[in-house]
């Protein structure tokens, strides 16, 4: 029989995230296409021990229904970390637990966007956000980024000319570009938004992963009541537990909570308790230092290999995170690099899904967190063969 | 600053689920208001052991990102159980894992409902469904139920007069009424829907919890390609893991999967693996027999006490599930029973949130799964005092 789906479904962009998981399941392919943190760096033993303790001490509570806002001690831990790391006045009542950052995107879109409303994001922009927002049928505007972050003139023009409900950005190690906003740009953005009704949505999936170990001040520091920050344990502890959060003014959080309750009552309570136990019995900072030292080495290695093996390709030089972006030599399409790469057993992600206007055909996103140095070396050699062959032909 | 939320937020009914959790946190109150399964019947030791095994055997996989559809062996287990229990041709490709049944409600609404579309449900109807669907701004029609299920004439009239995208019902131990559709009514419903474009959404949270241990044939048996069934481990294993599923035709599931991916990428993978390990190393049928024998006793005790202590009150007589509904003596309002009950340390749930038309003011929902027999006895005595005092005054 014919099913009459809602019109919003026609607005869903073709899915790429799922494709990535499929590529990553062929183990003969070295994949720089996905967005996985390193499995080897997940503290399986520590999380397992935390799980044993929670089940022993309070298993019946962990396995029962709970409240929508999330496990209070976990929310207090998150708030405390914001206060000490970033000097922002976070408190538990400003934190809502969600199923990873992706759910913050969905629910934020849900509470703010009527069909036809205006929303802004970076160009290129995170495809998970494009997918989430698109289902609420907004008009999505993009503002280009350079190595310093959002281009201020273009940002100012957008805010001046359209009633943008919120602007979604990733100031720290942006996905896909790997760029980090400079401090000056953050202040400029806050200045431009100040006095307007546009909320700044700071997707901070990577702020803990700067190779120099130093936090960057969030836009929220300059715009406290007009911005939200979404965070996640996926990149620093483990993605499989699907626990993230939204840090927002209480007026926003109250509405967000209604949407969260209607969406799934509450997030997995067992894992909230296990995470909290893990965080309070382990040295998170030492764990993160270990992650960033590994990712930092992998990132530098990848940059060096690109420079050596593919001098006609340009690329960003990330300060942290998990991704960099490369622009292919003139005349080479990312689709061809993808297709030929699969045959050569190396996967990259074409840039197109990060451009809602059809751009990005000469760009690829490269993930450096999931492959070890040996694989990065072999994979980059394969990629160089693929691209050099395309240049010659 | 003023936040300009989407118009759909104005359609959100006042939240009651959260209120219930609050009442249940005051331990001096005996609560029949909530919807919790019995904590004492959760197999903490067994789940804990399954968790230990998963972490030891494959912790790194359990803690990493995974695919949107869900853990394949778990989906195969669910499909196999449908085939043997209900004789319907389920297979893993028709099963999508979600964060408890509530997420099926949200995502189903999301993929089907444009603003102003027509949707049907029972009167009284499950408030979690009202909350989820309302955010997509449909026109919600209701069809009354009696002790045999949906009233066929009213159902037929609705389907004949409105382009209902889907009809949402709970044929097994309906929430809030506790009624179970008769087999004849199921066939009638399928007959009325056959040849129309209306999908039947069967929320089967309680189908495993019949006191006689016998499954009832789903409407899907008569209407295979035009119906979906949502299920959940919350009532038979543990709600805190937030794992449920939707069983649907592949054409629906493909679109549902896009919405699921945009909503949160995938459900908690650790708990999917732990659940599967638990299910394949424990006797689920024996576990369920234990639950239903306890719930059956509690239900009969509650019915008997109501008959003895409050003969002027009428109530449903459930065949399973966790709830019954009572109609108060003439002139007594459920709001007064609720308010006076809290003072007397007994909580019931007023029926109003289950009626989108403002009805139900003389009804209360009573949960019999969460309080033990001692508490049911004391709580019913308190309730009788409250109601008899209201009758006298």
Interface residues (C-beta under 8 A of the other chain):
Chain A: X1 X2 X3 X4 X5 X6 X7 X8 X9 X12 X15 X17 X18 X21 X35 X36 X37 X39 X40 X42 X44 X47 X48 X51 X52 X55 X56 X59 X60 X61 X62 X63 X64 X65 X66 X67 X68 X98 X99 X100 X102 X103 X105 X106 X110 X111 X112 X113 X114 X115 X117 X128 X131 X132 X134 X135 X136 X165 X197 X199 X225 X226 X234 X238 X239 X240 X241 X242 X251 X252 X255 X257 X258 X259 X261 X262 X263 X264 X265 X266 X267 X268 X269 X270 X271
Chain B: X1 X2 X3 X4 X5 X6 X7 X8 X9 X12 X15 X17 X18 X21 X35 X36 X37 X39 X40 X42 X44 X47 X48 X51 X52 X55 X56 X59 X60 X61 X62 X63 X64 X65 X66 X67 X68 X98 X99 X100 X102 X103 X105 X106 X110 X111 X112 X113 X114 X115 X117 X128 X131 X132 X134 X135 X136 X165 X197 X199 X225 X226 X234 X238 X239 X240 X241 X242 X251 X252 X255 X257 X258 X259 X261 X262 X263 X264 X265 X266 X267 X268 X269 X270 X271
